[in-house]
């Protein structure tokens, strides 16, 4: 399989001081709070761009998203945290990407934000979805 590189964009709501970002992309039919990784594939986050109000941005991972389908509790683990200390822009490119393996097809990742004062912050992630080769 060839890999597909796409940009995922998330924006804080501007009125709350924390929450999960609503993610959108040209490959998604609608916005989502998380992105599942299909079985046998890998999602690699190669770059992050954060802009707007000061915020803490965290990428979370779960091995099993299925409890959310029935209203259950999903266990999220923090994979990566970045701080935008003051209003502006932060661009980070990784020589080694954040890798999320789709071992069972129930794995997923999401992006959350927290702020001391509510404001609008945008995150762009460059994600590669492929078989890892």
Protein Blocks (a to p, Z undefined) as FASTA:
>chain_A
ZZdddddddddehlacbdcdddddfkbfbdcfbdcddehiacddfbdcdehjdddddddd
dfblklmmnopacddddfbdcddfbgcddddddfbdcddddfkopaccddddddfbdcdd
dddddddddehZZ
